[in-house]
Amino acid sequence: MRRTPLLAARAWLILLTLGTASAAHALTRAEMGCQASIAKEAAQFAERKHEAILRRCNSNILGGVDCDPTQPDSRIARSQAKLVQNVTRRCQNVALESLAFPGACANPGGGQFSVEKLTACLVESHEARVDMAIALEYPDMERLAQQCDTQACALCQRQIARAGRSFISRKLRALRQCLQKQLQSGAPLSLTACFPNSLIEQASTDLNDRLGRACAGITLEALGFPGSCSDADGGAFSVENLQTCIHDTHEQEVEELITIEYASVGGTPPTATVTPTPT
C-alpha cells in the first residue's frame, strides 16, 4: 500500500497553526514553568490513560474482554486529578493569553481564559485522541473474540496497541523537547524547525518493526481490520496496510495534541515517508 498523505488533517493543522502563531516575546520564569507543565502533564495523562485501557483490553484477549474506554477506571481518574492539580499549581498566577491560549481550546462564556478552562480542555482533548487511537487499535472486539483463537493472533493484537501507544508517547516527547528548547532560546515556536528529528524517525521505525514481527502471517481481518483504516489497494488487509494506518493516524493525533498544548506554535511538520517493514 502506498502511503497517502492525510490531506484534510494537514489542511486543518496548517490553518490552526498559522492562525494561532504569535510574535515571539520573552517569557517570564512563571510563564515558562506553566507552559512546560501543560505539555508534560497533558502528555503523561494521555499515556497513562492509553496504558490503562490497553492493559484491560489485553488482559484476556482470547476470553473476549470488553475494552470500552468509557468504563470507570481508578488509574485514569488519578491521572486526571494529577494533571489538574499540577497544571493549576504552575499556571494559576499566569495570564494564559501570554502563551496564546485559548488557541484551539474552547472558551465557554468568553472572557479571560482561566486555568479551569485550560485543564478541562487538556483533559477532554487528550481523552478524545486516546479513545480514537484505541478504536483504531481494537477495531472490532466482537470479531476478535470470535475469530482470534490462537496465541499468535492474540500477540499480534497486543503488540498493535502497545506499539501504537509507544509511538504516540515518543513522538509527543520528542516534539515537547524541541519546542521547550525553542522557548528557552526565545525563538518563535515552530514545528517545522523540529524536523528532521532522529528520535521521531526511530519511533516510526520501531513501530513498523514491532508490527511486522508480531503480525506476520496473521489474518488481520480476524482482529476486525481494516475497521476505520483505509485500504487503498483492496484485497486482504496486509501488515503493510496495518503499519501505514497505525503510523499515519497516530501521527495525526500527536500533531493535533501538540498544537493544543503549545497554542502559539507555528509551522507544520513534513509528511513522514517511512517504508513499512517487509514481511
Phi and psi restraints in degrees (value plus and minus 20) as a CYANA .aco file:
   2 ARG   PHI    -103.9   -63.9
   2 ARG   PSI     115.8   155.8
   3 ARG   PHI     -81.7   -41.7
   3 ARG   PSI     108.1   148.1
   4 THR   PHI    -130.8   -90.8
   4 THR   PSI     104.1   144.1
   5 PRO   PHI     -80.9   -40.9
   5 PRO   PSI     124.8   164.8
   6 LEU   PHI    -103.4   -63.4
   6 LEU   PSI      60.9   100.9
   7 LEU   PHI     -81.8   -41.8
   7 LEU   PSI     -63.5   -23.5
   8 ALA   PHI     -83.9   -43.9
   8 ALA   PSI     -62.8   -22.8
   9 ALA   PHI     -84.3   -44.3
   9 ALA   PSI     -61.5   -21.5
  10 ARG   PHI     -84.4   -44.4
  10 ARG   PSI     -60.7   -20.7
  11 ALA   PHI     -82.3   -42.3
  11 ALA   PSI     -61.9   -21.9
  12 TRP   PHI     -80.3   -40.3
  12 TRP   PSI     -64.0   -24.0
  13 LEU   PHI     -86.9   -46.9
  13 LEU   PSI     -59.2   -19.2
  14 ILE   PHI     -81.6   -41.6
  14 ILE   PSI     -66.6   -26.6
  15 LEU   PHI     -82.9   -42.9
  15 LEU   PSI     -61.2   -21.2
  16 LEU   PHI     -86.2   -46.2
  16 LEU   PSI     -69.9   -29.9
  17 THR   PHI     -89.9   -49.9
  17 THR   PSI     -59.3   -19.3
  18 LEU   PHI     -90.6   -50.6
  18 LEU   PSI     -51.9   -11.9
  19 GLY   PHI     -93.9   -53.9
  19 GLY   PSI     -44.4    -4.4
  20 THR   PHI    -125.7   -85.7
  20 THR   PSI     -26.8    13.2
  21 ALA   PHI     -83.3   -43.3
  21 ALA   PSI     119.9   159.9
  22 SER   PHI    -149.8  -109.8
  22 SER   PSI     143.0   183.0
  23 ALA   PHI     -84.1   -44.1
  23 ALA   PSI     122.0   162.0
  24 ALA   PHI     -89.1   -49.1
  24 ALA   PSI     120.9   160.9
  25 HIS   PHI    -164.2  -124.2
  25 HIS   PSI     135.3   175.3
  26 ALA   PHI     -89.3   -49.3
  26 ALA   PSI      99.5   139.5
  27 LEU   PHI    -101.0   -61.0
  27 LEU   PSI     127.7   167.7
  28 THR   PHI     -94.9   -54.9
  28 THR   PSI     148.3   188.3
  29 ARG   PHI     -80.3   -40.3
  29 ARG   PSI     -59.7   -19.7
  30 ALA   PHI     -85.5   -45.5
  30 ALA   PSI     -61.6   -21.6
  31 GLU   PHI     -85.5   -45.5
  31 GLU   PSI     -61.5   -21.5
  32 MET   PHI     -80.8   -40.8
  32 MET   PSI     -64.7   -24.7
  33 GLY   PHI     -84.5   -44.5
  33 GLY   PSI     -59.2   -19.2
  34 CYS   PHI     -82.7   -42.7
  34 CYS   PSI     -68.3   -28.3
  35 GLN   PHI     -82.2   -42.2
  35 GLN   PSI     -62.9   -22.9
  36 ALA   PHI     -82.3   -42.3
  36 ALA   PSI     -59.9   -19.9
  37 SER   PHI     -86.8   -46.8
  37 SER   PSI     -61.5   -21.5
  38 ILE   PHI     -75.7   -35.7
  38 ILE   PSI     -71.8   -31.8
  39 ALA   PHI     -88.1   -48.1
  39 ALA   PSI     -64.1   -24.1
  40 LYS   PHI     -85.3   -45.3
  40 LYS   PSI     -69.4   -29.4
  41 GLU   PHI     -88.9   -48.9
  41 GLU   PSI     -58.2   -18.2
  42 ALA   PHI     -85.7   -45.7
  42 ALA   PSI     -63.2   -23.2
  43 ALA   PHI     -85.3   -45.3
  43 ALA   PSI     -60.2   -20.2
  44 GLN   PHI     -85.5   -45.5
  44 GLN   PSI     -58.6   -18.6
  45 PHE   PHI     -81.4   -41.4
  45 PHE   PSI     -66.2   -26.2
  46 ALA   PHI     -81.2   -41.2
  46 ALA   PSI     -63.3   -23.3
  47 GLU   PHI     -84.0   -44.0
  47 GLU   PSI     -63.8   -23.8
  48 ARG   PHI     -89.2   -49.2
  48 ARG   PSI     -57.6   -17.6
  49 LYS   PHI     -84.6   -44.6
  49 LYS   PSI     -65.1   -25.1
  50 HIS   PHI     -79.8   -39.8
  50 HIS   PSI     -66.2   -26.2
  51 GLU   PHI     -83.5   -43.5
  51 GLU   PSI     -62.1   -22.1
  52 ALA   PHI     -82.7   -42.7
  52 ALA   PSI     -61.9   -21.9
  53 ILE   PHI     -90.8   -50.8
  53 ILE   PSI     -64.1   -24.1
  54 LEU   PHI     -88.5   -48.5
  54 LEU   PSI     -50.5   -10.5
  55 ARG   PHI     -83.8   -43.8
  55 ARG   PSI     -61.4   -21.4
  56 ARG   PHI     -85.9   -45.9
  56 ARG   PSI     -62.7   -22.7
  57 CYS   PHI     -87.4   -47.4
  57 CYS   PSI     -58.0   -18.0
  58 ASN   PHI    -104.1   -64.1
  58 ASN   PSI     -27.1    12.9
  59 SER   PHI     -83.2   -43.2
  59 SER   PSI     -52.2   -12.2
  60 ASN   PHI    -177.3  -137.3
  60 ASN   PSI      43.7    83.7
  61 ILE   PHI     -76.8   -36.8
  61 ILE   PSI     -63.3   -23.3
  62 LEU   PHI     -89.4   -49.4
  62 LEU   PSI     -34.3     5.7
  63 GLY   PHI    -113.5   -73.5
  63 GLY   PSI     -21.0    19.0
  64 GLY   PHI      56.4    96.4
  64 GLY   PSI      24.3    64.3
  65 VAL   PHI     -87.6   -47.6
  65 VAL   PSI     118.5   158.5
  66 ASP   PHI    -103.8   -63.8
  66 ASP   PSI     107.6   147.6
  67 CYS   PHI    -138.1   -98.1
  67 CYS   PSI      26.7    66.7
  68 ASP   PHI     -79.1   -39.1
  68 ASP   PSI      96.8   136.8
  69 PRO   PHI     -87.6   -47.6
  69 PRO   PSI     -32.0     8.0
  70 THR   PHI    -106.7   -66.7
  70 THR   PSI     -26.6    13.4
  71 GLN   PHI     -82.9   -42.9
  71 GLN   PSI     120.5   160.5
  72 PRO   PHI     -78.5   -38.5
  72 PRO   PSI     120.2   160.2
  73 ASP   PHI    -167.0  -127.0
  73 ASP   PSI      99.9   139.9
  74 SER   PHI     -83.6   -43.6
  74 SER   PSI     -51.6   -11.6
  75 ARG   PHI     -86.8   -46.8
  75 ARG   PSI     -60.4   -20.4
  76 ILE   PHI     -88.2   -48.2
  76 ILE   PSI     -60.8   -20.8
  77 ALA   PHI     -81.4   -41.4
  77 ALA   PSI     -60.9   -20.9
  78 ARG   PHI     -86.1   -46.1
  78 ARG   PSI     -59.4   -19.4
  79 SER   PHI     -85.5   -45.5
  79 SER   PSI     -59.5   -19.5
  80 GLN   PHI     -84.8   -44.8
  80 GLN   PSI     -63.4   -23.4
  81 ALA   PHI     -82.4   -42.4
  81 ALA   PSI     -57.0   -17.0
  82 LYS   PHI     -86.6   -46.6
  82 LYS   PSI     -62.2   -22.2
  83 LEU   PHI     -77.4   -37.4
  83 LEU   PSI     -71.2   -31.2
  84 VAL   PHI     -80.8   -40.8
  84 VAL   PSI     -65.6   -25.6
  85 GLN   PHI     -82.5   -42.5
  85 GLN   PSI     -68.4   -28.4
  86 ASN   PHI     -93.1   -53.1
  86 ASN   PSI     -60.7   -20.7
  87 VAL   PHI     -87.6   -47.6
  87 VAL   PSI     -59.6   -19.6
  88 THR   PHI     -81.4   -41.4
  88 THR   PSI     -63.0   -23.0
  89 ARG   PHI     -83.1   -43.1
  89 ARG   PSI     -61.1   -21.1
  90 ARG   PHI    -105.1   -65.1
  90 ARG   PSI     -39.2     0.8
  91 CYS   PHI    -136.3   -96.3
  91 CYS   PSI     -23.1    16.9
  92 GLN   PHI     -84.4   -44.4
  92 GLN   PSI     -45.1    -5.1
  93 ASN   PHI    -127.6   -87.6
  93 ASN   PSI      -1.8    38.2
  94 VAL   PHI    -129.5   -89.5
  94 VAL   PSI     114.6   154.6
  95 ALA   PHI     -96.7   -56.7
  95 ALA   PSI      86.9   126.9
  96 LEU   PHI     -84.4   -44.4
  96 LEU   PSI     -41.0    -1.0
  97 GLU   PHI     -82.2   -42.2
  97 GLU   PSI     -44.9    -4.9
  98 SER   PHI     -87.8   -47.8
  98 SER   PSI     -38.4     1.6
  99 LEU   PHI    -123.1   -83.1
  99 LEU   PSI      -6.9    33.1
 100 ALA   PHI      56.9    96.9
 100 ALA   PSI      -7.9    32.1
 101 PHE   PHI     -96.8   -56.8
 101 PHE   PSI     131.2   171.2
 102 PRO   PHI    -101.3   -61.3
 102 PRO   PSI     -34.3     5.7
 103 GLY   PHI      36.4    76.4
 103 GLY   PSI    -143.2  -103.2
 104 ALA   PHI    -102.6   -62.6
 104 ALA   PSI     -24.4    15.6
 105 CYS   PHI     -99.8   -59.8
 105 CYS   PSI     130.4   170.4
 106 ALA   PHI     -92.9   -52.9
 106 ALA   PSI     135.3   175.3
 107 ASN   PHI    -149.8  -109.8
 107 ASN   PSI      54.7    94.7
 108 PRO   PHI     -74.4   -34.4
 108 PRO   PSI     109.3   149.3
 109 GLY   PHI      60.9   100.9
 109 GLY   PSI     -24.8    15.2
 110 GLY   PHI      48.7    88.7
 110 GLY   PSI    -180.8  -140.8
 111 GLY   PHI      54.4    94.4
 111 GLY   PSI    -181.2  -141.2
 112 GLN   PHI     -85.0   -45.0
 112 GLN   PSI     119.3   159.3
 113 PHE   PHI    -104.4   -64.4
 113 PHE   PSI      88.0   128.0
 114 SER   PHI    -106.7   -66.7
 114 SER   PSI     146.6   186.6
 115 VAL   PHI     -87.4   -47.4
 115 VAL   PSI     -48.4    -8.4
 116 GLU   PHI     -85.4   -45.4
 116 GLU   PSI     -61.6   -21.6
 117 LYS   PHI     -85.2   -45.2
 117 LYS   PSI     -57.8   -17.8
 118 LEU   PHI     -83.4   -43.4
 118 LEU   PSI     -70.6   -30.6
 119 THR   PHI     -85.0   -45.0
 119 THR   PSI     -55.4   -15.4
 120 ALA   PHI     -83.3   -43.3
 120 ALA   PSI     -61.4   -21.4
 121 CYS   PHI     -84.1   -44.1
 121 CYS   PSI     -64.0   -24.0
 122 LEU   PHI     -82.7   -42.7
 122 LEU   PSI     -65.0   -25.0
 123 VAL   PHI     -83.8   -43.8
 123 VAL   PSI     -70.1   -30.1
 124 GLU   PHI     -84.8   -44.8
 124 GLU   PSI     -63.9   -23.9
 125 SER   PHI     -88.7   -48.7
 125 SER   PSI     -60.7   -20.7
 126 HIS   PHI     -95.5   -55.5
 126 HIS   PSI     -55.1   -15.1
 127 GLU   PHI     -81.9   -41.9
 127 GLU   PSI     -63.9   -23.9
 128 ALA   PHI     -81.5   -41.5
 128 ALA   PSI     -62.3   -22.3
 129 ARG   PHI     -90.6   -50.6
 129 ARG   PSI     -56.0   -16.0
 130 VAL   PHI     -84.5   -44.5
 130 VAL   PSI     -63.4   -23.4
 131 ASP   PHI     -80.8   -40.8
 131 ASP   PSI     -57.8   -17.8
 132 MET   PHI     -84.8   -44.8
 132 MET   PSI     -61.2   -21.2
 133 ALA   PHI     -84.3   -44.3
 133 ALA   PSI     -63.5   -23.5
 134 ILE   PHI     -80.8   -40.8
 134 ILE   PSI     -62.1   -22.1
 135 ALA   PHI     -83.5   -43.5
 135 ALA   PSI     -52.9   -12.9
 136 LEU   PHI     -94.7   -54.7
 136 LEU   PSI     -58.2   -18.2
 137 GLU   PHI     -95.1   -55.1
 137 GLU   PSI     -52.2   -12.2
 138 TYR   PHI    -142.5  -102.5
 138 TYR   PSI      58.4    98.4
 139 PRO   PHI     -92.2   -52.2
 139 PRO   PSI     -44.0    -4.0
 140 ASP   PHI    -176.5  -136.5
 140 ASP   PSI      71.7   111.7
 141 MET   PHI     -86.6   -46.6
 141 MET   PSI     -51.1   -11.1
 142 GLU   PHI     -86.2   -46.2
 142 GLU   PSI     -66.6   -26.6
 143 ARG   PHI     -86.8   -46.8
 143 ARG   PSI     -57.0   -17.0
 144 LEU   PHI     -77.9   -37.9
 144 LEU   PSI     -65.0   -25.0
 145 ALA   PHI     -86.1   -46.1
 145 ALA   PSI     -52.9   -12.9
 146 GLN   PHI    -103.6   -63.6
 146 GLN   PSI     -55.6   -15.6
 147 GLN   PHI    -133.9   -93.9
 147 GLN   PSI     -39.3     0.7
 148 CYS   PHI    -110.3   -70.3
 148 CYS   PSI      73.5   113.5
 149 ASP   PHI    -140.7  -100.7
 149 ASP   PSI       0.0    40.0
 150 THR   PHI    -149.0  -109.0
 150 THR   PSI     138.2   178.2
 151 GLN   PHI     -84.7   -44.7
 151 GLN   PSI     -54.2   -14.2
 152 ALA   PHI     -84.6   -44.6
 152 ALA   PSI     -60.8   -20.8
 153 CYS   PHI     -84.9   -44.9
 153 CYS   PSI     -64.0   -24.0
 154 ALA   PHI     -83.9   -43.9
 154 ALA   PSI     -58.1   -18.1
 155 LEU   PHI     -83.3   -43.3
 155 LEU   PSI     -62.1   -22.1
 156 CYS   PHI     -78.1   -38.1
 156 CYS   PSI     -67.2   -27.2
 157 GLN   PHI     -83.1   -43.1
 157 GLN   PSI     -62.1   -22.1
 158 ARG   PHI     -81.7   -41.7
 158 ARG   PSI     -62.6   -22.6
 159 GLN   PHI     -90.1   -50.1
 159 GLN   PSI     -51.8   -11.8
 160 ILE   PHI     -78.3   -38.3
 160 ILE   PSI     -67.5   -27.5
 161 ALA   PHI     -89.1   -49.1
 161 ALA   PSI     -64.8   -24.8
 162 ARG   PHI     -84.7   -44.7
 162 ARG   PSI     -62.7   -22.7
 163 ALA   PHI     -87.3   -47.3
 163 ALA   PSI     -57.5   -17.5
 164 GLY   PHI     -84.8   -44.8
 164 GLY   PSI     -64.0   -24.0
 165 ARG   PHI     -83.3   -43.3
 165 ARG   PSI     -63.6   -23.6
 166 SER   PHI     -83.0   -43.0
 166 SER   PSI     -61.2   -21.2
 167 PHE   PHI     -83.0   -43.0
 167 PHE   PSI     -66.2   -26.2
 168 ILE   PHI     -79.3   -39.3
 168 ILE   PSI     -66.8   -26.8
 169 SER   PHI     -84.3   -44.3
 169 SER   PSI     -63.0   -23.0
 170 ARG   PHI     -90.1   -50.1
 170 ARG   PSI     -58.9   -18.9
 171 LYS   PHI     -91.3   -51.3
 171 LYS   PSI     -60.6   -20.6
 172 LEU   PHI     -78.9   -38.9
 172 LEU   PSI     -62.8   -22.8
 173 ARG   PHI     -84.2   -44.2
 173 ARG   PSI     -63.1   -23.1
 174 ALA   PHI     -84.7   -44.7
 174 ALA   PSI     -62.1   -22.1
 175 LEU   PHI     -88.4   -48.4
 175 LEU   PSI     -57.8   -17.8
 176 ARG   PHI     -82.8   -42.8
 176 ARG   PSI     -63.9   -23.9
 177 GLN   PHI     -80.8   -40.8
 177 GLN   PSI     -62.4   -22.4
 178 CYS   PHI     -84.1   -44.1
 178 CYS   PSI     -67.2   -27.2
 179 LEU   PHI     -89.1   -49.1
 179 LEU   PSI     -54.6   -14.6
 180 GLN   PHI     -86.0   -46.0
 180 GLN   PSI     -56.7   -16.7
 181 LYS   PHI     -84.3   -44.3
 181 LYS   PSI     -58.9   -18.9
 182 GLN   PHI     -83.6   -43.6
 182 GLN   PSI     -62.6   -22.6
 183 LEU   PHI     -79.8   -39.8
 183 LEU   PSI     -63.7   -23.7
 184 GLN   PHI     -85.4   -45.4
 184 GLN   PSI     -49.1    -9.1
 185 SER   PHI    -104.3   -64.3
 185 SER   PSI     -31.7     8.3
 186 GLY   PHI      63.8   103.8
 186 GLY   PSI     -12.6    27.4
 187 ALA   PHI    -100.2   -60.2
 187 ALA   PSI     133.4   173.4
 188 PRO   PHI     -81.1   -41.1
 188 PRO   PSI     121.1   161.1
 189 LEU   PHI     -89.8   -49.8
 189 LEU   PSI     112.0   152.0
 190 SER   PHI    -165.7  -125.7
 190 SER   PSI     102.7   142.7
 191 LEU   PHI     -88.2   -48.2
 191 LEU   PSI     -55.8   -15.8
 192 THR   PHI     -76.0   -36.0
 192 THR   PSI     -59.0   -19.0
 193 ALA   PHI     -89.3   -49.3
 193 ALA   PSI     -30.2     9.8
 194 CYS   PHI    -106.9   -66.9
 194 CYS   PSI     -17.9    22.1
 195 PHE   PHI    -147.0  -107.0
 195 PHE   PSI     128.7   168.7
 196 PRO   PHI     -86.4   -46.4
 196 PRO   PSI     136.3   176.3
 197 ASN   PHI    -159.4  -119.4
 197 ASN   PSI      91.6   131.6
 198 SER   PHI     -85.3   -45.3
 198 SER   PSI     -51.6   -11.6
 199 LEU   PHI     -85.8   -45.8
 199 LEU   PSI     -60.8   -20.8
 200 ILE   PHI     -91.6   -51.6
 200 ILE   PSI     -60.1   -20.1
 201 GLU   PHI     -80.8   -40.8
 201 GLU   PSI     -60.8   -20.8
 202 GLN   PHI     -88.2   -48.2
 202 GLN   PSI     -58.0   -18.0
 203 ALA   PHI     -82.5   -42.5
 203 ALA   PSI     -59.6   -19.6
 204 SER   PHI     -86.0   -46.0
 204 SER   PSI     -63.5   -23.5
 205 THR   PHI     -82.9   -42.9
 205 THR   PSI     -64.0   -24.0
 206 ASP   PHI     -84.6   -44.6
 206 ASP   PSI     -58.5   -18.5
 207 LEU   PHI     -77.8   -37.8
 207 LEU   PSI     -70.8   -30.8
 208 ASN   PHI     -85.4   -45.4
 208 ASN   PSI     -57.9   -17.9
 209 ASP   PHI     -83.9   -43.9
 209 ASP   PSI     -63.4   -23.4
 210 ARG   PHI     -85.1   -45.1
 210 ARG   PSI     -63.1   -23.1
 211 LEU   PHI     -87.4   -47.4
 211 LEU   PSI     -59.4   -19.4
 212 GLY   PHI     -83.1   -43.1
 212 GLY   PSI     -61.7   -21.7
 213 ARG   PHI     -91.9   -51.9
 213 ARG   PSI     -63.6   -23.6
 214 ALA   PHI     -97.9   -57.9
 214 ALA   PSI     -48.7    -8.7
 215 CYS   PHI    -131.7   -91.7
 215 CYS   PSI     -16.1    23.9
 216 ALA   PHI     -80.8   -40.8
 216 ALA   PSI     109.9   149.9
 217 GLY   PHI      62.3   102.3
 217 GLY   PSI     -20.5    19.5
 218 ILE   PHI    -111.3   -71.3
 218 ILE   PSI     116.1   156.1
 219 THR   PHI     -98.5   -58.5
 219 THR   PSI      82.8   122.8
 220 LEU   PHI     -89.2   -49.2
 220 LEU   PSI     -40.2    -0.2
 221 GLU   PHI     -83.1   -43.1
 221 GLU   PSI     -44.9    -4.9
 222 ALA   PHI     -88.8   -48.8
 222 ALA   PSI     -39.1     0.9
 223 LEU   PHI    -113.1   -73.1
 223 LEU   PSI     -25.2    14.8
 224 GLY   PHI      82.5   122.5
 224 GLY   PSI     -18.4    21.6
 225 PHE   PHI     -98.4   -58.4
 225 PHE   PSI     132.6   172.6
 226 PRO   PHI     -98.3   -58.3
 226 PRO   PSI     -33.4     6.6
 227 GLY   PHI      36.3    76.3
 227 GLY   PSI    -146.4  -106.4
 228 SER   PHI    -111.9   -71.9
 228 SER   PSI     -13.2    26.8
 229 CYS   PHI     -94.9   -54.9
 229 CYS   PSI     127.7   167.7
 230 SER   PHI     -98.9   -58.9
 230 SER   PSI     130.1   170.1
 231 ASP   PHI    -156.7  -116.7
 231 ASP   PSI      53.1    93.1
 232 ALA   PHI     -83.0   -43.0
 232 ALA   PSI     -49.6    -9.6
 233 ASP   PHI    -111.4   -71.4
 233 ASP   PSI     -23.0    17.0
 234 GLY   PHI      48.1    88.1
 234 GLY   PSI    -194.8  -154.8
 235 GLY   PHI      52.7    92.7
 235 GLY   PSI    -178.7  -138.7
 236 ALA   PHI     -84.5   -44.5
 236 ALA   PSI     123.8   163.8
 237 PHE   PHI    -100.5   -60.5
 237 PHE   PSI      91.8   131.8
 238 SER   PHI    -109.0   -69.0
 238 SER   PSI     149.9   189.9
 239 VAL   PHI     -82.5   -42.5
 239 VAL   PSI     -57.2   -17.2
 240 GLU   PHI     -82.6   -42.6
 240 GLU   PSI     -60.2   -20.2
 241 ASN   PHI     -80.7   -40.7
 241 ASN   PSI     -63.4   -23.4
 242 LEU   PHI     -82.4   -42.4
 242 LEU   PSI     -67.0   -27.0
 243 GLN   PHI     -78.0   -38.0
 243 GLN   PSI     -65.5   -25.5
 244 THR   PHI     -84.3   -44.3
 244 THR   PSI     -63.6   -23.6
 245 CYS   PHI     -83.5   -43.5
 245 CYS   PSI     -72.0   -32.0
 246 ILE   PHI     -84.0   -44.0
 246 ILE   PSI     -62.5   -22.5
 247 HIS   PHI     -81.7   -41.7
 247 HIS   PSI     -72.3   -32.3
 248 ASP   PHI     -88.8   -48.8
 248 ASP   PSI     -62.4   -22.4
 249 THR   PHI     -89.4   -49.4
 249 THR   PSI     -60.2   -20.2
 250 HIS   PHI     -92.0   -52.0
 250 HIS   PSI     -53.6   -13.6
 251 GLU   PHI     -82.6   -42.6
 251 GLU   PSI     -62.9   -22.9
 252 GLN   PHI     -80.0   -40.0
 252 GLN   PSI     -63.3   -23.3
 253 GLU   PHI     -84.2   -44.2
 253 GLU   PSI     -59.3   -19.3
 254 VAL   PHI     -81.5   -41.5
 254 VAL   PSI     -65.4   -25.4
 255 GLU   PHI     -85.9   -45.9
 255 GLU   PSI     -54.2   -14.2
 256 GLU   PHI     -88.1   -48.1
 256 GLU   PSI     -61.9   -21.9
 257 LEU   PHI     -86.3   -46.3
 257 LEU   PSI     -60.8   -20.8
 258 ILE   PHI     -87.1   -47.1
 258 ILE   PSI     -50.5   -10.5
 259 THR   PHI     -98.7   -58.7
 259 THR   PSI     -35.5     4.5
 260 ILE   PHI    -101.2   -61.2
 260 ILE   PSI     -63.1   -23.1
 261 GLU   PHI     -88.1   -48.1
 261 GLU   PSI     -59.1   -19.1
 262 TYR   PHI    -133.7   -93.7
 262 TYR   PSI      69.5   109.5
 263 ALA   PHI     -87.4   -47.4
 263 ALA   PSI     -41.1    -1.1
 264 SER   PHI    -116.0   -76.0
 264 SER   PSI     -11.9    28.1
 265 VAL   PHI     -89.0   -49.0
 265 VAL   PSI     122.9   162.9
 266 GLY   PHI    -144.7  -104.7
 266 GLY   PSI     148.8   188.8
 267 GLY   PHI      59.9    99.9
 267 GLY   PSI     143.7   183.7
 268 THR   PHI    -150.8  -110.8
 268 THR   PSI     123.2   163.2
 269 PRO   PHI     -91.5   -51.5
 269 PRO   PSI     132.5   172.5
 270 PRO   PHI     -89.7   -49.7
 270 PRO   PSI     136.5   176.5
 271 THR   PHI     -92.5   -52.5
 271 THR   PSI     100.0   140.0
 272 ALA   PHI     -88.9   -48.9
 272 ALA   PSI     123.4   163.4
 273 THR   PHI    -137.2   -97.2
 273 THR   PSI      76.0   116.0
 274 VAL   PHI    -135.0   -95.0
 274 VAL   PSI     102.5   142.5
 275 THR   PHI     -96.9   -56.9
 275 THR   PSI     101.9   141.9
 276 PRO   PHI     -77.1   -37.1
 276 PRO   PSI     124.6   164.6
 277 THR   PHI     -88.2   -48.2
 277 THR   PSI     104.6   144.6
 278 PRO   PHI     -81.9   -41.9
 278 PRO   PSI     126.5   166.5
